[in-house]
Amino acid sequence: MISIKKQNKMNGIMKNIYLYFIFILSSVPMNLFSQSIKSEDNYTYQVREENGDLNNDGKLDKITVKMDTVDETRPLRLQIFLSQPNGKLALAVSSTKIIEPQYPVENHGKFNGYQIPDFFIEKGILKMWSEIKGGNITYDFKYNNDNFELINVIKLTNNATKGYIDENTIFTETKFNLVTGIRTETDEISGSAKALKVRKKRVVIRPLPKIQDFKFSDKELY
C-alpha cells in the first residue's frame, strides 16, 4: 500500500506537470491556430474551375480558384486535383502565392486593378493568363516528375501613356522558352506588319520553376 505521504507527493508531482503543460499551451500565440484554420477554411467562394487531362492518363483532372471572403485583402487559392487509378481526384497542388490578392496590403484597401487570372488546359498544358501593367502575360506549366514546371512565357505590353492606343503606340511581344533558354523580344508599331526591332538572348533557368513555388510578383522576372 502507498502511504498517505507518498500519495500526497505523487499528487503534487502530477499537479506540477499539469500546470507546466497549461503554461506551455498558454504561451503559444492563439493567432497561430486561428491563422492556420483561416487559411484552410475561408477559401469558400469559387471563381474559376477548369477540367482537362494534365497528367496524360486519359482522365479529367480539375483546377479551381477560390477566394477567402473573410480576409480583407481577398486572397485567392489555386488548387490542382489529379485523377487517380480508382477514378477519384486527389489534391496535387495548393498555392496562395501564385495569384495577387484583390486588395493587397500595400494598396491600403484599394483594388489592385486587375481581374482574377484565367486558367486553361490545352494539350496537357496548364495555361495561366494574367493582366499586367500595359498588357498581359501567359504562363505554361507542364506536368513532369510529379511537378508542374514552368516551360514557356508569353508577355504582351505596349508603351501607351495617354490611356489609349494610337498609330505611334509600340507593342512588345516577349517569348521565353524556358526549356531551350531562348528569350525573344519583338517591337512593332500598331497596324504595321513589319517588326521595328527584334532582340534575342539566351537565359538559362535551372531547375525549371515549379508552380507551388511560383509567386505573382515573379512576372517581373520574365
N, C-alpha and C positions, 0 to 999 in steps of 0.2 A: 504493500500500500504506500501511496505517496503522502508524505506528511503535509500538514497544512502549510508549513513554512515553505517547502519546496513548491507546492501548488501555487502559493502566492507569488513566489519568484518567477515561475513559468508564466503566470498570468501577466506579470509586469513586463516580461520579455516580449510576449505576444502583443501587448498594448503598444510597446515602443516600436515594434515592427509595423504595426498598423498605422501609427502616427507618421512613421517615416514615409510610407507609401502615399499617404494623404498629402504630405508635404511635397513629394516629387510631382504628383499629379497636379497640384495647385500651382506649381512653378512653371508648368507648360502653358504658354500663351493660348488662350481659348480661340484666338483668331486663326491659329494654325488649323484647328479642327474645322472651324467654320469655312475657311478658305478652301480646304480640301473638299468639303461637301458641296460648297458653292460651285467650284469649278466643274464638278461632275454632274450636278443635279439641275442646274438652272439653264442649261442649253436646251430649251424646250420648244423654241419656235423654229420650225424648219423653213428655210428659204431656198434651198437648192436640193435637187435629187437627180441623179443620172444613173442609168443602168447600161451595162455592156460588159464584154469579156476582156478583162485586164490581165489575167494570168494564163491565157491561152489554153484553157481546158474545155472550151466549148460551152461553158455555162455562164449565166449572167452574174456579174458582180455588181456592187452598188456603192455609190458615193453619196454622202449627204453633207450639207452645210446647215448648221443650226446656230441660232443666236441666243445669247444669255440675256434675257429680258429683265433681269434683276440688277445686274451691274450697270451703272450709269454710262459706262463707256460703250456698252453694247458690243462686247467681243463676240467673235464667231469661231466656231469649231468645225474643222473638216474631219470627216471620218470616212475610211475606206473599208468596205466589207468584201472579203473574197469568198468565193464559193468553195465548199468542201466536198470530199467524196460522198458524204452522207446526204448531200443536197442542201445542207444548211449554209448560212453565211456566217463568217467569223470575222471579228474586228481585226484588221491588219495594221491600220494606221489611225492615229488620233492626234490632231495638232491644232493648237490655238494660236500658233505663231505665224502661220502662212498668210492669214488674212488680217488686214489692219482693222482695228475696232472702228465702228461707225463714228464714235465721238472720242477720239484719242485724248488722253490726259493732258498732253501738251497743247491741245486746242482749247482747253478751259471750257468745255461744254459745247463747243461748236462742231458741226458736222464736218467730216473730213473732205467732203466734196465729191467723192467717188462712189459709184454704185458697187454693190457686192459682186465680186468676180463670178464669172460663169465657168462651168466645168463641162467638158465634153469627152466622150470616149470614141476615138476613131482608130480603127485598125489596131486595137490593142494599146493605143497610146492615150494616156490621160492628159488632156489639154486644159490649161487654166488661162483664161482670158481676163485681163485686168486693165482698168483705166489707170493712166498715169498722167502727170502734168504734160499737156500738149500732145497727148496721143494715147496709145495703148501698147500692151505687151502681152505676148503669149508664151507660156512655158509648156514644154512637152516632157512628160515623165514616163519612163518605160520600166515595167516590172522586170527585175533581174536579180537573181540570187536572193530572193525574199525581200527585196527592197525596191522602192520606186526611185529611180535615178533620173536626174535632170539631164536630158540629152540634147535639147535644142531650145533656142530662144529667138523669137522674132519681135522686134520692137519698132513701132512706127511713131515718129514725132514730127512736129513742124515748128517753125520759128515765128508763127503769127503772134503779134503783140498787141494788135488793135481789137482783139476779141472776135475777129472774123478772118476768113481766108481770102486773099486776093491773088492777082496774077504774079505778084512778087514773092509769095509765100514759098519757102523751101521746105520740102518734105525729106526726111531722112529715114531710110529703112535699114535697120541693123539686123543681120542674120548671123547667129552664133551657133555653130555646130560644136557642141562640147565634146563629142566623140572624136572628131578629127582635129579640133582645136582651131578651126578656121573661123575668123570673125570678119565679116564684110559690112561696111557702111556705104550706102549709096545715097547721094543727094540728087533731088530732082526738083525742077520748078513746076508749080501747079499747071496741069494741062499739057506739059511737054513730055514727049516720048523718049527724049534723049537725056541720059544722066549727065548732071553737071560735074560730078566728081565721084570716084569710087576709091575707097580706102580699104585695104585688106591687110590683116596681120594674123599671126598665129598666137593663140593664148591657150596654154595647156593647164587644165584644172584636173588634178587627180588627188584623191579619188573623186568620182563624179558626185555632186551634191545629192543628198538623199532628201526626200520630201519631208520626212519627220524633223530634219534639222533646218529646213528652209524657212526664212523669215521674210515677211512682206517688205522689209527695208532692203532686202538683198537685190531689189530691182536696180539699185544704184551700181551694182557690180557688173551689170551686163549692158 
